[in-house]
Amino acid sequence: MDDPRLPPRIEVSGWIRRAEARGGGGMVLHKGDPDAGTILLVSLENNGTMDPPALLWERLPQPDGQRVWTVTRVQDPESKHEFNDYIAQRTGRDPDLWVVELTVANPQQFVGNPGTSG
């Protein structure tokens, strides 16, 4: 089952605008193919703590054909470099990959329901 998705350039732009409108922020860490690239979302909880762990979200295929946003990595505050190295490896293997970082309260609001962007 093919789910229609927005081109990454539009989806990413919308996320950053939404984050800023809700008192957070966002930035593109790696710009991939504007129309067909895959997106990795790095989220930081904007909850007033000085050093929240980052979460890495990926849209993973499900048995029913839908693609669901899932946390695939949690940054270990004691070894942040491992998290960053993983992202660097992924972008090295896939130059079309987008990596977007959002600092927001309740990052789950940006990944929404299964198969959607929020």
C-alpha positions as CSV (number, residue, x, y, z in Angstrom):
1,M,0.0,0.0,0.0
2,D,1.4,3.3,-1.1
3,D,0.8,6.2,1.2
4,P,0.9,9.7,-0.4
5,R,3.5,11.9,1.3
6,L,4.6,15.4,0.9
7,P,7.9,16.0,-0.6
8,P,10.6,16.3,2.1
9,R,11.3,19.9,1.4
10,I,7.7,20.9,2.1
11,E,7.3,18.5,5.1
12,V,10.5,19.8,6.7
13,S,9.7,23.4,6.1
14,G,6.3,22.9,7.7
15,W,7.8,21.2,10.8
16,I,10.2,24.0,11.4
17,R,7.5,26.7,11.0
18,R,5.2,24.7,13.4
19,A,8.0,24.3,16.0
20,E,8.8,28.1,15.9
21,A,5.1,28.9,16.1
22,R,4.9,26.8,19.3
23,G,7.9,28.4,21.0
24,G,10.5,25.9,19.9
25,G,13.0,25.8,17.1
26,G,14.1,23.7,14.2
27,M,17.0,23.4,11.8
28,V,18.1,21.2,8.9
29,L,21.2,19.2,9.9
30,H,21.5,17.5,6.5
31,K,19.6,18.5,3.3
32,G,18.7,15.5,1.1
33,D,16.8,15.1,-2.1
34,P,14.1,17.8,-2.1
35,D,11.4,15.6,-3.6
36,A,12.2,12.0,-2.7
37,G,14.6,11.8,0.2
38,T,13.9,10.0,3.5
39,I,13.7,12.0,6.7
40,L,15.2,11.4,10.0
41,L,13.9,13.5,12.8
42,V,16.1,14.4,15.8
43,S,13.9,15.7,18.6
44,L,14.9,17.5,21.8
45,E,12.3,18.0,24.4
46,N,12.0,21.7,25.3
47,N,11.0,21.1,28.9
48,G,13.3,23.4,30.8
49,T,16.0,20.9,31.6
50,M,19.6,21.8,30.6
51,D,20.5,18.6,28.8
52,P,17.6,16.5,27.5
53,P,18.5,13.4,25.6
54,A,17.9,13.5,21.9
55,L,15.6,11.0,20.2
56,L,16.0,9.8,16.7
57,W,12.7,9.1,14.8
58,E,12.4,7.2,11.6
59,R,9.4,6.3,9.5
60,L,9.5,2.5,9.4
61,P,7.4,0.2,7.2
62,Q,4.8,-1.9,8.9
63,P,3.3,-5.3,7.8
64,D,0.1,-3.5,6.6
65,G,2.1,-1.3,4.3
66,Q,1.9,1.9,6.4
67,R,5.0,3.7,7.6
68,V,5.0,4.6,11.3
69,W,7.2,7.1,13.0
70,T,9.2,5.2,15.6
71,V,12.0,6.2,18.0
72,T,15.0,4.1,16.8
73,R,17.8,5.7,19.0
74,V,18.0,7.6,22.3
75,Q,21.1,9.7,22.9
76,D,23.1,8.6,25.9
77,P,24.1,11.8,27.7
78,E,27.4,10.1,28.6
79,S,28.4,9.3,25.0
80,K,26.7,11.8,22.7
81,H,29.2,11.1,20.0
82,E,27.7,7.7,19.4
83,F,24.4,9.2,18.5
84,N,26.0,11.8,16.2
85,D,28.3,9.2,14.6
86,Y,25.3,7.1,13.8
87,I,23.6,10.0,12.0
88,A,26.9,10.8,10.1
89,Q,27.1,7.1,9.0
90,R,23.5,7.3,7.7
91,T,24.0,10.5,5.8
92,G,27.3,9.1,4.4
93,R,25.5,6.0,3.0
94,D,22.4,8.0,1.8
95,P,23.1,11.5,0.4
96,D,19.4,11.9,-0.3
97,L,18.6,11.6,3.4
98,W,17.3,14.6,5.3
99,V,18.1,15.1,9.0
100,V,16.0,17.6,10.8
101,E,16.4,18.7,14.5
102,L,13.4,20.1,16.4
103,T,13.6,21.5,19.9
104,V,10.0,21.5,21.1
105,A,7.7,20.6,23.9
106,N,6.1,17.2,23.2
107,P,7.9,16.1,20.1
108,Q,5.4,13.4,19.5
109,Q,3.0,16.0,18.2
110,F,5.2,16.3,15.1
111,V,5.1,12.7,14.1
112,G,1.3,12.3,14.6
113,N,-0.6,9.2,13.7
114,P,0.8,6.2,11.8
115,G,1.5,7.0,8.2
116,T,1.3,10.8,8.6
117,S,3.6,13.6,9.3
118,G,1.7,15.1,12.2
